[in-house]
């Protein structure tokens, strides 16, 4: 079994509270790729954002994460069975899942083992979807400030796997019959303090704090404040999603 790289358990409560939700249209589209909707497996569920999006479309969702602390902070739902399990060993039966999803987490996996597990549990005709998002784009001149913070201030503290996010998963091996996805984006209306809460969940920010003994966010907030205006004014922010979607080899769309 591969070593679990746990960058999030130490702040599971903040992760659950401050990470953005995925658009409902994404889950409607994914469910539409499935011939049946008995079971979805949400792998590396974290605090359950994707599992909650899947629940209206499937009779049952099994949501697994290798971090017991993340699962402890997941939002309960009567159709979601949260379990502590690594990506490579779901505990699900052969050919039992109509859909396998991984949201903002595939870059942490030992992918060949995960892919073998996904192929084992997927039904004939079942689908698999990996997706993620990079940094949001801020309005006007504020975006250059955030880009500098992302790349320079906390840039040295990103784990190397972050490069896969920056590359929109294009370089990932994906041994499935690929399906061209629609375009989706996360859209929110956040105040400046709410944006800072979200940035506090970045693994690079947490690693910066440990390495440097200080918090880089107050300085960023001060830089953004003139362009933002009243910090309690909510601004529209967007993250385009990138997706890799496919089916088991030998199954047509």
C-alpha positions in Angstrom: 0.0 0.0 0.0 1.3 3.5 -0.8 2.1 5.9 1.9 -0.8 8.3 2.6 0.3 11.9 2.2 -1.9 13.7 4.8 -1.9 17.4 4.2 -5.4 18.1 5.5 -6.2 16.3 8.8 -4.6 19.0 10.9 -7.2 21.5 9.7 -10.2 19.3 8.9 -12.6 21.6 10.6 -11.5 24.6 8.5 -11.4 22.4 5.3 -15.1 21.4 5.9 -16.2 25.0 6.7 -14.3 27.0 4.0 -13.8 24.9 0.9 -16.2 25.9 -1.9 -19.0 23.6 -3.1 -19.1 22.1 -6.6 -21.9 23.2 -9.1 -25.0 21.1 -9.1 -24.9 20.9 -12.9 -21.7 18.9 -12.6 -23.4 16.0 -10.7 -26.4 16.1 -13.0 -24.1 15.7 -16.0 -22.1 12.9 -14.4 -25.2 11.0 -13.3 -26.4 11.2 -16.9 -23.3 9.3 -18.0 -24.5 6.2 -16.0 -26.8 3.5 -17.3 -27.9 2.8 -13.7 -27.7 4.9 -10.5 -27.5 2.4 -7.8 -24.1 3.3 -6.2 -21.5 6.0 -6.6 -18.1 5.8 -4.9 -16.6 9.2 -4.0 -13.0 8.5 -3.3 -10.9 10.8 -1.1 -14.1 12.5 -0.1 -12.5 14.9 2.4 -15.4 16.5 4.2 -17.9 15.3 1.7 -18.5 18.1 -0.7 -18.7 15.9 -3.8 -20.5 13.1 -2.0 -23.3 15.5 -1.0 -23.5 16.6 -4.6 -23.9 13.0 -5.8 -26.5 12.0 -3.2 -29.6 13.4 -5.0 -28.7 11.3 -8.1 -27.9 7.9 -6.7 -29.6 5.4 -4.4 -26.5 5.2 -2.3 -23.1 6.9 -2.1 -20.1 5.4 -0.5 -17.6 8.1 0.4 -14.1 7.1 1.5 -11.1 8.9 2.8 -7.8 7.8 4.2 -8.1 10.5 6.9 -10.3 9.6 9.8 -10.2 13.2 10.9 -11.6 14.4 7.5 -14.4 11.8 7.7 -15.2 12.9 11.2 -15.9 16.4 9.9 -18.0 15.3 6.9 -21.6 16.4 6.8 -24.0 13.5 7.5 -26.6 12.5 4.9 -28.9 9.5 5.0 -27.8 8.2 1.6 -24.1 8.6 2.2 -22.0 5.9 3.9 -18.8 7.5 5.0 -15.8 5.2 5.5 -12.1 5.4 6.4 -10.3 3.7 3.6 -7.4 4.4 1.2 -7.9 5.0 -2.5 -6.4 1.7 -3.4 -8.6 -0.4 -1.2 -12.2 0.8 -1.1 -13.7 -2.4 0.4 -16.5 -2.3 -2.3 -17.5 -5.4 -4.2 -16.5 -6.2 -7.7 -18.6 -4.5 -10.4 -20.7 -2.7 -7.8 -20.3 1.0 -8.7 -22.0 2.9 -11.4 -19.7 6.0 -11.0 -16.4 6.6 -9.3 -15.4 10.2 -8.5 -12.3 11.9 -7.2 -12.6 15.6 -6.5 -9.4 17.7 -6.1 -7.4 14.6 -4.9 -6.2 12.4 -7.7 -2.7 14.1 -7.6 -2.1 12.5 -4.2 -2.8 9.0 -5.3 -0.6 6.1 -6.4 -2.6 6.1 -9.6 -1.9 2.7 -11.1 -3.2 1.1 -7.9 -6.2 3.4 -7.7 -7.0 2.8 -11.3 -6.9 -0.9 -10.8 -9.3 -0.6 -7.8 -11.6 1.7 -9.8 -11.7 -0.8 -12.7 -12.5 -3.6 -10.3 -15.4 -1.9 -8.6 -17.0 -0.3 -11.7 -19.9 -2.0 -13.4 -19.8 -2.7 -17.1 -20.6 0.7 -18.6 -19.8 2.5 -15.4 -18.0 5.9 -15.5 -15.0 7.5 -13.7 -14.5 11.2 -13.2 -11.4 13.0 -11.8 -11.6 16.7 -11.4 -10.0 19.7 -9.8 -9.5 23.4 -9.8 -6.5 25.8 -9.5 -6.6 29.2 -8.0 -9.5 31.6 -8.6 -9.0 34.8 -10.7 -9.6 38.0 -8.8 -10.9 41.2 -10.4 -8.6 43.8 -11.9 -5.2 44.4 -10.4 -5.9 42.2 -7.4 -5.3 39.1 -9.5 -1.6 39.9 -10.0 -1.3 40.2 -6.2 -2.9 36.8 -5.7 -0.7 35.3 -8.4 2.4 36.6 -6.7 1.2 35.2 -3.4 0.5 31.8 -5.0 3.7 31.5 -6.9 6.2 33.4 -4.8 5.1 33.9 -1.2 3.8 30.4 -0.6 5.1 28.9 -3.9 8.1 27.1 -2.3 5.8 25.4 0.2 3.4 23.7 -2.3 3.9 19.9 -2.4 5.4 18.7 -5.8 2.0 17.1 -6.6 0.6 20.6 -7.0 2.1 20.8 -10.5 -0.5 18.3 -11.6 -3.2 20.8 -10.6 -1.5 23.6 -12.4 -1.4 21.4 -15.5 -5.1 20.7 -15.2 -4.4 16.9 -15.0 -3.5 16.9 -18.7 -0.3 14.9 -18.0 -2.0 12.2 -15.9 -2.2 8.7 -17.4 -5.9 7.9 -17.8 -6.4 4.2 -18.9 -10.1 4.6 -19.7 -12.2 5.3 -22.8 -12.3 9.1 -22.5 -15.5 11.1 -22.6 -15.3 14.8 -23.5 -16.8 16.7 -20.6 -18.9 19.9 -20.6 -17.4 23.0 -19.1 -18.2 23.7 -15.4 -17.1 26.3 -12.9 -17.4 26.9 -9.2 -19.0 30.3 -8.6 -19.2 32.0 -5.2 -19.9 35.4 -3.8 -17.4 36.0 -1.0 -16.3 38.8 1.3 -12.6 39.5 1.7 -12.5 37.8 5.1 -14.3 34.7 3.6 -11.6 34.6 0.9 -8.9 34.6 3.6 -10.7 31.8 5.4 -10.5 29.7 2.1 -6.8 30.6 1.5 -6.1 29.4 5.1 -7.0 25.8 3.9 -4.2 25.8 1.3 -1.6 23.2 2.2 1.2 25.7 1.2 -0.1 28.3 3.6 -0.1 25.7 6.4 3.4 24.6 5.5 4.6 28.2 5.3 3.3 28.8 8.9 5.2 25.8 10.2 8.4 26.6 8.4 8.4 30.4 8.9 6.6 30.7 12.2 4.3 33.4 10.9 1.1 33.8 8.9 1.4 35.2 5.3 -2.4 36.0 5.0 -2.6 39.3 6.9 -0.1 40.9 4.6 -2.0 39.6 1.5 -5.2 40.9 3.0 -3.7 44.4 3.4 -2.5 44.3 -0.2 -5.9 43.3 -1.5 -7.9 45.7 0.6 -7.5 48.9 -1.5 -8.8 47.1 -4.6 -11.5 45.2 -2.8 -13.0 48.2 -1.0 -15.3 47.5 1.9 -14.0 44.0 3.0 -17.6 43.0 3.8 -18.7 43.6 0.2 -19.2 40.2 -1.5 -17.5 39.8 -4.8 -18.2 37.2 -7.5 -15.3 34.7 -7.8 -15.0 31.8 -10.1 -12.8 28.7 -10.5 -13.0 26.9 -13.8 -13.0 23.1 -13.2 -10.9 20.7 -15.2 -12.1 17.1 -15.7 -10.9 13.7 -16.9 -14.0 11.5 -17.5 -14.1 8.0 -19.0 -15.3 4.4 -18.9 -13.6 1.1 -18.4 -11.8 -0.2 -21.5 -14.2 -2.0 -23.7 -17.3 0.0 -22.8 -18.6 2.5 -25.3 -20.2 5.8 -24.3 
